[in-house]
Amino acid sequence: ADTVAGRLMKEAGLNLLPDDHPRIAGHVPGLAVGEVFYSRWELKCCHVHCLHIAGIDYVAKEDELFRRSGQISFATAIVNAGRYEDDVDKGETMWYSGQGGNNALSDKRQSANQKMLRGNLALQGNIQLGIPVRMIRKISDPCSPLFGYAYRFDGLYDVTSWKVDKGISQFDTIMFKLERRGNQGPLLSARLKFGGISAPRNFNARDRAGLVDADISGGLEAPIQVPACNIVDAELPHVTPAARMPKREDVPRDLQKFWFQAPKGHKVTARYTTCMELPKGVKWPAAPQEPPEFANKKDPHAWVKALNRMPHETTGAREPMLPYLECHGTMLLERGRSVVYECGPWNTRCPDGPRCKQRISQQPLKWRLQLEKTVDTGWGVITWDIIPDGAYVGTYTGKVVAAADIHSGSGSSYFADLGQRQEFDLQGAPLPDGHRLGLEPTWVVDAAPAGNYTRFFNHSCEPNLVVQPVLSEHHDRTLAKFCFFACRNIKPEQQLTFDYGPEYVRENLDGECHCGSAKCIAPARRRPIS
């Protein structure tokens, strides 16, 4: 599948650089540390690692860089896939086995002596020339629909020395010591052992610079913690009491320079809540009753499928289907809808109960998130995990307020309208681009006095989240939950954003947007929105 994808990309002219383009040594323009790729061929297309199978990519005699280096071969990139038994990967440093002598078609163990040829000779050239290599590690990744793994660029590593050792299988093995260069940001891949693929390291908020709150939820999102960090100024999140700040002596010594005292007069102005809180005197709608024609069917989710009917892509006929599909253990939204109907507590025939895979918005927080102060957009939320396209990320919580009771100029910028998505008609069919249903909301959620981590999601004109209304405990569309799903694969250290809409940019940001997207509708200090 990888080779076929590469051939199709080449035929479609999607390669960023032609095959005969010279190798790139060191930094590849536009390549960020932590960037994730989903196949070896994708690495090749972007000239990050140009060999489809071999672990060491190097400059050969026919390459232009060979002549420019004084006719010394050197390596440009390596892929560490856990294929050599003698590798010792400690993350920031590594003893990397040279190539050759590996029983690649069987147990992956060494079956012959290695020789100072090809890629091994090239890595020796890196020591002579002082040229670093790009380190790519194979990682566990639920985003990959075919393989369950991907490749992460972990930065530039210097080749500092080499030696020949008798390996585990008693064959001569050429070992190269690699050391990660400084000031490249955090290392997101775990050390990689023989026979396995890495996952993001165990998260420890104490290791983060500028930690001001180990868990803004105060345990409400347990077992997940949502820490907050600030290296921009001396502000605390609205939900963080000063008493929850770590003491200076509890901060690792190398991070104490980011520590600050709680600002005088700091007050908690918002309460953390995981619920949508109705006004006094207002009750939640009654639980739905499963119609008899479905209650008698063997399939416990027959009614859920019927409620989520969607037009077939080719015939147009409305077909019953479940809203979520499973991919490598993660349930993903099958497609956008006016409203998603989940299985809920009302479905007494569901054998899985609260653990049902069709109750995604009712499950605890799955992803490891962090609140982070930014220079231009205030507090934002970043992820420490790879979040796959279609995955549920969270529900907007807070005080539910009648839309009719909200007056213009109320001052809160934390309102979110409840109800069905406006780009779908009342039957759930998508409307043409540029068309909206125009229904006025009956209820809104105000996260200013109370809310969860989603109240800190920032605006972007090119977001990685989409809003999807969801119904689970009841079927009143005017009170559908305001849920967030990933609309593309989200990589670690990326901020979670959704599109607030041009009205928000015009009215709340004075017509200037700071999202930084190439598709920004009103870049700050350039073109105010009219």
Secondary structure as the mmCIF struct_conf table of DSSP 4:
data_model
#
loop_
_struct_conf.conf_type_id
_struct_conf.id
_struct_conf.beg_label_comp_id
_struct_conf.beg_label_asym_id
_struct_conf.beg_label_seq_id
_struct_conf.end_label_comp_id
_struct_conf.end_label_asym_id
_struct_conf.end_label_seq_id
HELX_RH_AL_P HELX_RH_AL_P1 ASP A 2 GLU A 11
TURN_TY1_P TURN_TY1_P1 ALA A 12 GLY A 13
BEND BEND1 LEU A 16 LEU A 17
TURN_TY1_P TURN_TY1_P2 ASP A 19 ASP A 20
BEND BEND2 HIS A 21 HIS A 21
HELX_LH_PP_P HELX_LH_PP_P1 PRO A 22 ARG A 23
BEND BEND3 GLY A 26 GLY A 26
HELX_LH_PP_P HELX_LH_PP_P2 HIS A 27 VAL A 28
TURN_TY1_P TURN_TY1_P3 PRO A 29 GLY A 30
HELX_LH_PP_P HELX_LH_PP_P3 LEU A 31 ALA A 32
TURN_TY1_P TURN_TY1_P4 VAL A 33 GLY A 34
STRN STRN1 VAL A 36 PHE A 37
BEND BEND4 TYR A 38 SER A 39
HELX_RH_AL_P HELX_RH_AL_P2 ARG A 40 CYS A 45
TURN_TY1_P TURN_TY1_P5 CYS A 46 HIS A 47
BEND BEND5 VAL A 48 HIS A 49
BEND BEND6 HIS A 52 ILE A 53
BEND BEND7 GLY A 55 GLY A 55
STRN STRN2 ILE A 56 TYR A 58
TURN_TY1_P TURN_TY1_P6 LYS A 61 GLU A 62
BEND BEND8 ASP A 63 ASP A 63
HELX_RH_AL_P HELX_RH_AL_P3 GLU A 64 ARG A 68
TURN_TY1_P TURN_TY1_P7 SER A 69 GLY A 70
BEND BEND9 GLN A 71 GLN A 71
STRN STRN3 ALA A 75 ASN A 80
BEND BEND10 GLY A 82 GLY A 82
TURN_TY1_P TURN_TY1_P8 GLU A 85 ASP A 86
STRN STRN4 VAL A 88 ASP A 89
BEND BEND11 GLY A 91 GLU A 92
STRN STRN5 THR A 93 SER A 97
BEND BEND12 GLN A 99 GLY A 100
STRN STRN6 ASN A 102 ASN A 102
TURN_TY1_P TURN_TY1_P9 ALA A 104 ASP A 107
STRN STRN7 GLN A 110 GLN A 110
BEND BEND13 ALA A 112 ALA A 112
BEND BEND14 MET A 116 MET A 116
HELX_RH_AL_P HELX_RH_AL_P4 ARG A 118 LEU A 129
TURN_TY1_P TURN_TY1_P10 GLY A 130 GLY A 130
STRN STRN8 VAL A 133 SER A 140
TURN_TY1_P TURN_TY1_P11 PRO A 142 CYS A 143
TURN_TY1_P TURN_TY1_P12 PRO A 145 PHE A 147
BEND BEND15 GLY A 148 GLY A 148
STRN STRN9 TYR A 149 LYS A 166
TURN_TY1_P TURN_TY1_P13 ILE A 168 SER A 169
BEND BEND16 GLN A 170 PHE A 171
STRN STRN10 ASP A 172 ARG A 180
HELX_LH_PP_P HELX_LH_PP_P4 ARG A 181 ARG A 181
BEND BEND17 GLY A 182 GLN A 184
STRN STRN11 SER A 189 SER A 189
HELX_LH_PP_P HELX_LH_PP_P5 ALA A 190 ARG A 191
TURN_TY1_P TURN_TY1_P14 PHE A 194 GLY A 195
STRN STRN12 SER A 198 SER A 198
STRN STRN13 PRO A 200 PRO A 200
HELX_LH_PP_P HELX_LH_PP_P6 ARG A 201 PHE A 203
HELX_RH_3T_P HELX_RH_3T_P1 ALA A 205 ASP A 207
BEND BEND18 ARG A 208 ARG A 208
TURN_TY1_P TURN_TY1_P15 ALA A 209 GLY A 210
STRN STRN14 LEU A 211 ASP A 213
BEND BEND19 ALA A 214 ALA A 214
TURN_TY1_P TURN_TY1_P16 ILE A 216 PRO A 223
BEND BEND20 ILE A 224 ILE A 224
STRN STRN15 ALA A 228 CYS A 229
BEND BEND21 ILE A 231 ALA A 234
TURN_TY1_P TURN_TY1_P17 HIS A 238 VAL A 239
HELX_RH_3T_P HELX_RH_3T_P2 ALA A 242 ARG A 244
BEND BEND22 MET A 245 MET A 245
HELX_LH_PP_P HELX_LH_PP_P7 PRO A 246 LYS A 247
HELX_RH_3T_P HELX_RH_3T_P3 ARG A 248 ASP A 250
BEND BEND23 VAL A 251 VAL A 251
HELX_RH_3T_P HELX_RH_3T_P4 ARG A 253 PHE A 258
HELX_LH_PP_P HELX_LH_PP_P8 GLN A 261 PRO A 263
TURN_TY1_P TURN_TY1_P18 LYS A 264 GLY A 265
STRN STRN16 ARG A 271 TYR A 272
BEND BEND24 THR A 274 CYS A 275
STRN STRN17 MET A 276 GLU A 277
HELX_LH_PP_P HELX_LH_PP_P9 LEU A 278 PRO A 279
TURN_TY1_P TURN_TY1_P19 LYS A 280 GLY A 281
HELX_LH_PP_P HELX_LH_PP_P10 TRP A 284 PRO A 288
HELX_RH_AL_P HELX_RH_AL_P5 PRO A 292 ALA A 295
TURN_TY1_P TURN_TY1_P20 ASN A 296 ASN A 296
BEND BEND25 LYS A 297 LYS A 298
TURN_TY1_P TURN_TY1_P21 PRO A 300 HIS A 301
HELX_RH_AL_P HELX_RH_AL_P6 ALA A 302 LEU A 307
TURN_TY1_P TURN_TY1_P22 ASN A 308 ASN A 308
STRN STRN18 MET A 310 PRO A 311
TURN_TY1_P TURN_TY1_P23 GLU A 313 THR A 315
STRN STRN19 ARG A 318 GLU A 319
BEND BEND26 PRO A 323 PRO A 323
STRN STRN20 TYR A 324 CYS A 327
TURN_TY1_P TURN_TY1_P24 HIS A 328 GLY A 329
STRN STRN21 THR A 330 LEU A 333
BEND BEND27 ARG A 335 ARG A 335
BEND BEND28 SER A 338 SER A 338
STRN STRN22 VAL A 340 TYR A 341
HELX_LH_PP_P HELX_LH_PP_P11 GLU A 342 CYS A 343
TURN_TY1_P TURN_TY1_P25 PRO A 345 TRP A 346
TURN_TY1_P TURN_TY1_P26 THR A 348 ARG A 349
TURN_TY1_P TURN_TY1_P27 PRO A 351 ASP A 352
HELX_RH_3T_P HELX_RH_3T_P5 GLY A 353 ARG A 355
TURN_TY1_P TURN_TY1_P28 LYS A 357 GLN A 358
HELX_RH_3T_P HELX_RH_3T_P6 ILE A 360 GLN A 362
BEND BEND29 GLN A 363 GLN A 363
HELX_LH_PP_P HELX_LH_PP_P12 PRO A 364 LEU A 365
BEND BEND30 TRP A 367 TRP A 367
STRN STRN23 LEU A 369 LYS A 373
BEND BEND31 VAL A 375 GLY A 378
STRN STRN24 TRP A 379 THR A 383
BEND BEND32 TRP A 384 ASP A 385
STRN STRN25 ILE A 387 ILE A 387
TURN_TY1_P TURN_TY1_P29 ASP A 389 GLY A 390
STRN STRN26 ALA A 391 ALA A 391
STRN STRN27 TYR A 392 THR A 395
STRN STRN28 GLY A 398 ALA A 402
HELX_RH_3T_P HELX_RH_3T_P7 ALA A 403 ASP A 405
HELX_LH_PP_P HELX_LH_PP_P13 ILE A 406 HIS A 407
TURN_TY1_P TURN_TY1_P30 SER A 408 GLY A 409
BEND BEND33 SER A 413 SER A 413
STRN STRN29 PHE A 415 ASP A 417
BEND BEND34 GLY A 419 GLN A 420
TURN_TY1_P TURN_TY1_P31 GLN A 422 GLU A 423
STRN STRN30 PHE A 424 PHE A 424
TURN_TY1_P TURN_TY1_P32 LEU A 426 GLN A 427
BEND BEND35 GLY A 428 GLY A 428
HELX_LH_PP_P HELX_LH_PP_P14 ALA A 429 ALA A 429
STRN STRN31 PRO A 430 PRO A 430
HELX_LH_PP_P HELX_LH_PP_P15 LEU A 431 PRO A 432
TURN_TY1_P TURN_TY1_P33 ASP A 433 GLY A 434
HELX_LH_PP_P HELX_LH_PP_P16 LEU A 439 PRO A 441
BEND BEND36 THR A 442 THR A 442
STRN STRN32 TRP A 443 ASP A 446
BEND BEND37 ALA A 448 PRO A 449
STRN STRN33 ALA A 450 GLY A 451
HELX_RH_3T_P HELX_RH_3T_P8 TYR A 453 PHE A 456
HELX_LH_PP_P HELX_LH_PP_P17 PHE A 457 PHE A 457
STRN STRN34 ASN A 458 HIS A 459
BEND BEND38 CYS A 461 GLU A 462
BEND BEND39 ASN A 464 ASN A 464
STRN STRN35 LEU A 465 LEU A 471
BEND BEND40 SER A 472 GLU A 473
HELX_RH_3T_P HELX_RH_3T_P9 ARG A 477 LEU A 479
STRN STRN36 LYS A 481 ALA A 486
BEND BEND41 CYS A 487 ARG A 488
STRN STRN37 ILE A 490 ILE A 490
TURN_TY1_P TURN_TY1_P34 PRO A 492 GLU A 493
HELX_LH_PP_P HELX_LH_PP_P18 GLN A 494 GLN A 494
STRN STRN38 GLN A 495 GLN A 495
HELX_LH_PP_P HELX_LH_PP_P19 LEU A 496 LEU A 496
STRN STRN39 THR A 497 PHE A 498
HELX_RH_AL_P HELX_RH_AL_P7 PRO A 502 ASN A 508
BEND BEND42 LEU A 509 LEU A 509
TURN_TY1_P TURN_TY1_P35 ASP A 510 GLY A 511
STRN STRN40 CYS A 513 CYS A 513
TURN_TY1_P TURN_TY1_P36 ALA A 518 LYS A 519
BEND BEND43 ILE A 521 ALA A 522
STRN STRN41 PRO A 523 PRO A 523
TURN_TY1_P TURN_TY1_P37 ALA A 524 ARG A 526
#
